[in-house]
Amino acid sequence: MKKILFIALFISSYSSLCHGSSLVGRLGIGATNHLESKMPAISLKLQRNRSSALGGHFAMDSSSDGLDYALGIKGYRYIYEEPQLNFYSALAGTYFTYTNEADDKTEQGYQIDGTFGAEFSFQGLESVGFSFEFGIGLSEYQKETHLKTVGHNMMVSAVHFYL
């Protein structure tokens, strides 16, 4: 809870500097940590036009015991745009494998998220985008199915560098 309050205070104290930008045709490469399996992933995002973007993510963890991985795709629909802040809705689907700690077997899972979010950048640093999201998620992980609310702060949701 303290971490969320710190982030909220940080954002509000620099609100005059926080703005997003139009990124049409630019490829964003970055990181995300929103996967149910807790694997950090490499994230890609391409804004196709002013109203939509397409993204994907990939994660892997290889060891002598095997390979765990995650592959996902995400569609974005922009709702509202400010000079350096974009509000959007998104739908993401991820398939992943993980090692079950109880019996050391490789298991499979999935995650589907429907979210609303925002991506912003700081004035003078428009090539780096920070995002946060909230919504509903459905997942199957460790042989349990969950329907739950999700909230991804900017340290978990994604950070992209736009080329």
C-alpha positions as CSV (number, residue, x, y, z in Angstrom):
1,M,0.0,0.0,0.0
2,K,2.9,2.4,0.8
3,K,4.3,1.7,-2.7
4,I,1.0,2.7,-4.3
5,L,0.8,5.9,-2.2
6,F,4.4,6.8,-3.1
7,I,3.7,6.4,-6.8
8,A,0.5,8.4,-6.6
9,L,2.3,11.2,-4.8
10,F,5.1,11.1,-7.3
11,I,2.8,11.3,-10.3
12,S,0.6,14.1,-8.7
13,S,3.7,16.1,-7.7
14,Y,5.0,16.1,-11.3
15,S,1.6,16.4,-13.0
16,S,2.7,19.5,-14.9
17,L,5.4,17.4,-16.5
18,C,3.4,14.2,-17.1
19,H,2.0,14.1,-20.6
20,G,1.8,11.4,-23.3
21,S,2.4,11.8,-27.0
22,S,1.3,10.5,-30.4
23,L,3.3,7.4,-31.3
24,V,1.7,6.5,-34.6
25,G,4.0,4.2,-36.6
26,R,6.6,3.8,-33.8
27,L,7.6,0.5,-32.3
28,G,7.9,0.3,-28.5
29,I,10.2,-2.2,-27.0
30,G,10.2,-2.7,-23.2
31,A,9.3,-4.8,-20.3
32,T,6.2,-6.0,-18.5
33,N,5.7,-8.0,-15.3
34,H,1.9,-8.6,-15.3
35,L,1.9,-12.3,-16.1
36,E,0.2,-14.6,-13.6
37,S,3.2,-16.9,-13.6
38,K,5.4,-13.9,-12.4
39,M,7.9,-14.2,-15.2
40,P,9.2,-10.8,-16.4
41,A,8.5,-10.5,-20.1
42,I,9.8,-8.5,-23.1
43,S,7.0,-6.4,-24.5
44,L,6.5,-5.0,-28.0
45,K,3.9,-2.4,-29.0
46,L,3.2,-0.8,-32.4
47,Q,0.6,2.0,-32.7
48,R,-0.9,1.3,-36.1
49,N,-3.0,4.5,-36.2
50,R,-4.4,7.2,-33.9
51,S,-7.1,4.8,-32.6
52,S,-5.5,1.4,-32.2
53,A,-2.2,-0.4,-31.4
54,L,-1.1,-4.0,-31.4
55,G,1.3,-5.5,-28.8
56,G,2.8,-8.8,-27.8
57,H,5.0,-10.2,-25.1
58,F,7.4,-13.1,-24.6
59,A,9.1,-14.5,-21.5
60,M,11.2,-17.6,-20.9
61,D,13.1,-19.3,-18.1
62,S,15.4,-22.1,-19.2
63,S,17.3,-24.3,-16.8
64,S,18.7,-27.9,-16.8
65,D,15.2,-29.0,-15.5
66,G,13.4,-27.6,-18.6
67,L,12.0,-24.5,-20.3
68,D,9.1,-22.4,-19.0
69,Y,7.8,-19.7,-21.4
70,A,5.0,-17.3,-22.1
71,L,3.6,-16.0,-25.4
72,G,0.9,-13.3,-25.5
73,I,-0.8,-10.8,-27.7
74,K,-2.6,-7.6,-26.8
75,G,-4.9,-5.3,-28.7
76,Y,-5.3,-1.6,-27.7
77,R,-8.2,0.8,-28.6
78,Y,-7.5,4.4,-27.8
79,I,-10.4,6.2,-26.1
80,Y,-9.0,9.7,-25.3
81,E,-5.8,11.5,-26.2
82,E,-4.1,14.4,-24.5
83,P,-0.8,16.0,-25.6
84,Q,1.3,13.4,-23.9
85,L,-1.2,11.0,-22.3
86,N,-3.3,8.3,-24.0
87,F,-6.2,6.6,-22.3
88,Y,-7.1,3.2,-23.8
89,S,-8.9,-0.1,-23.4
90,A,-7.1,-3.4,-24.0
91,L,-7.7,-7.1,-24.4
92,A,-4.8,-9.4,-23.8
93,G,-4.4,-13.2,-24.1
94,T,-1.3,-15.2,-22.9
95,Y,-0.4,-18.9,-23.0
96,F,2.3,-20.0,-20.6
97,T,4.1,-23.0,-19.1
98,Y,5.5,-23.3,-15.7
99,T,7.1,-25.9,-13.4
100,N,4.8,-27.2,-10.8
101,E,6.8,-27.1,-7.6
102,A,4.9,-30.0,-6.0
103,D,6.0,-32.6,-8.5
104,D,8.5,-30.8,-10.8
105,K,6.3,-31.3,-13.9
106,T,5.8,-28.8,-16.6
107,E,2.2,-27.5,-16.5
108,Q,0.3,-25.1,-18.9
109,G,-1.8,-22.1,-18.1
110,Y,-3.5,-19.1,-19.7
111,Q,-4.4,-15.6,-18.8
112,I,-7.0,-13.3,-20.4
113,D,-7.2,-9.7,-19.3
114,G,-9.7,-7.0,-20.3
115,T,-8.4,-3.6,-19.0
116,F,-8.6,0.1,-19.2
117,G,-5.3,2.0,-18.9
118,A,-3.2,5.0,-19.6
119,E,0.3,5.5,-21.1
120,F,2.1,8.7,-20.4
121,S,5.6,10.2,-20.9
122,F,7.4,13.2,-19.5
123,Q,7.8,16.4,-21.5
124,G,11.2,16.2,-23.2
125,L,11.3,12.4,-22.9
126,E,8.5,11.4,-25.2
127,S,10.3,8.2,-26.4
128,V,9.7,6.5,-23.0
129,G,6.2,5.5,-22.2
130,F,4.9,4.4,-18.7
131,S,1.6,2.7,-18.4
132,F,-0.9,1.5,-15.8
133,E,-4.0,-0.7,-16.2
134,F,-7.0,-1.9,-14.3
135,G,-9.8,-4.3,-15.2
136,I,-10.9,-7.9,-15.0
137,G,-8.8,-11.0,-15.6
138,L,-9.4,-14.7,-16.1
139,S,-6.6,-17.1,-15.6
140,E,-5.7,-20.8,-15.1
141,Y,-2.5,-21.2,-13.0
142,Q,-1.4,-24.1,-10.8
143,K,-4.5,-26.0,-11.7
144,E,-6.9,-23.3,-10.4
145,T,-9.1,-21.0,-12.4
146,H,-9.5,-17.5,-11.2
147,L,-11.8,-14.6,-12.3
148,K,-10.6,-11.5,-10.5
149,T,-10.0,-7.8,-10.7
150,V,-6.6,-6.7,-11.8
151,G,-4.6,-3.5,-11.2
152,H,-1.2,-3.1,-12.8
153,N,0.8,-0.1,-11.7
154,M,3.5,1.4,-14.0
155,M,6.2,-0.8,-12.5
156,V,4.2,-4.0,-13.4
157,S,2.1,-3.0,-16.4
158,A,4.7,-1.9,-18.9
159,V,7.5,0.5,-19.8
160,H,8.3,1.0,-23.5
161,F,11.1,2.8,-25.3
162,Y,9.8,3.9,-28.7
163,L,12.1,3.8,-31.7
